[in-house]
Amino acid sequence: MHSINNVDLLSLDVEGNELAILEGCSLEKGHIKNILVETSDYKTINDYLINSGYFLIKKLSGHDYLYSLKNPLKIPKKFWKLTKTSTQSYVMCAFSC
């Protein structure tokens, strides 16, 4: 049996089943650093993720949202940068002063 201890990015495109999948992910354990979710039910998903310790980094398109754990490295938000690396790829990086 395989055991996954940490996930850098979880990408969900599950046609309306986002909440059920997120509820099964044990988000309270903090093993998933970033979540990219496509949803038409933004309010429900946003409320759930905020209550689970995540925050919205950016709305990427009409239904795509990128969330991250609440600043686990304690890096001030003014030092964050979200960089588009290709048509649909983004990288979040923290840079030094």
C-alpha positions as CSV (number, residue, x, y, z in Angstrom):
1,M,0.0,0.0,0.0
2,H,1.3,3.5,-0.9
3,S,1.2,6.4,1.5
4,I,1.3,10.0,0.3
5,N,2.5,12.3,3.1
6,N,2.6,15.7,1.2
7,V,1.0,17.1,-1.9
8,D,2.3,20.3,-3.4
9,L,-0.7,20.9,-5.8
10,L,-4.1,19.2,-5.9
11,S,-5.9,20.1,-9.1
12,L,-9.7,19.4,-9.1
13,D,-11.9,19.5,-12.2
14,V,-14.7,17.1,-11.1
15,E,-17.9,18.7,-12.6
16,G,-19.7,19.7,-9.5
17,N,-18.3,17.1,-7.0
18,E,-15.6,19.5,-5.6
19,L,-17.0,19.7,-2.0
20,A,-17.4,15.9,-1.7
21,I,-13.8,15.4,-2.8
22,L,-12.4,18.1,-0.6
23,E,-14.3,16.8,2.4
24,G,-12.6,13.4,1.8
25,C,-9.1,15.0,1.7
26,S,-8.5,15.5,5.4
27,L,-7.5,19.1,4.8
28,E,-7.1,19.7,8.5
29,K,-3.9,17.6,8.5
30,G,-2.2,20.2,6.2
31,H,-0.7,17.7,3.8
32,I,-2.0,19.6,0.7
33,K,-0.1,22.9,0.2
34,N,-2.0,24.3,-2.8
35,I,-5.4,23.6,-4.4
36,L,-6.5,24.5,-7.9
37,V,-10.2,24.0,-8.2
38,E,-12.6,24.5,-11.1
39,T,-16.0,25.2,-9.7
40,S,-19.3,27.0,-10.5
41,D,-20.1,27.1,-6.8
42,Y,-17.5,29.5,-5.7
43,K,-19.2,30.6,-2.4
44,T,-19.5,27.1,-1.0
45,I,-16.0,26.0,-2.0
46,N,-14.4,29.2,-0.9
47,D,-16.1,29.1,2.5
48,Y,-15.1,25.5,3.0
49,L,-11.4,26.1,2.0
50,I,-11.2,29.3,4.1
51,N,-12.6,27.4,7.1
52,S,-10.0,24.6,6.4
53,G,-7.1,27.0,6.7
54,Y,-6.6,28.0,3.0
55,F,-6.8,31.4,1.3
56,L,-7.5,32.4,-2.2
57,I,-4.3,33.4,-4.1
58,K,-5.9,34.2,-7.4
59,K,-8.9,33.7,-9.6
60,L,-7.3,32.3,-12.8
61,S,-10.3,32.2,-15.1
62,G,-14.1,32.3,-14.9
63,H,-14.3,29.1,-12.8
64,D,-10.7,28.4,-11.8
65,Y,-9.4,29.4,-8.4
66,L,-5.9,28.8,-6.8
67,Y,-5.7,28.4,-3.0
68,S,-2.8,27.9,-0.6
69,L,-2.4,27.0,3.0
70,K,-2.3,30.1,5.2
71,N,1.3,31.3,4.8
72,P,3.0,28.3,6.4
73,L,6.5,29.9,6.0
74,K,5.3,33.2,7.5
75,I,6.5,35.1,4.5
76,P,4.8,38.6,4.3
77,K,2.3,38.8,1.5
78,K,4.1,41.8,0.0
79,F,6.9,39.5,-1.0
80,W,4.7,37.0,-2.9
81,K,4.6,36.9,-6.7
82,L,2.3,34.9,-8.9
83,T,4.0,34.4,-12.2
84,K,2.4,33.0,-15.3
85,T,4.8,30.5,-16.9
86,S,2.8,29.3,-19.8
87,T,-0.8,29.5,-21.0
88,Q,-2.3,27.8,-17.9
89,S,0.7,27.3,-15.6
90,Y,1.3,29.6,-12.6
91,V,4.1,29.5,-10.1
92,M,3.9,31.2,-6.7
93,C,7.2,32.3,-5.4
94,A,8.4,34.3,-2.4
95,F,11.4,36.5,-3.1
96,S,13.8,38.1,-0.7
97,C,14.0,41.8,0.1
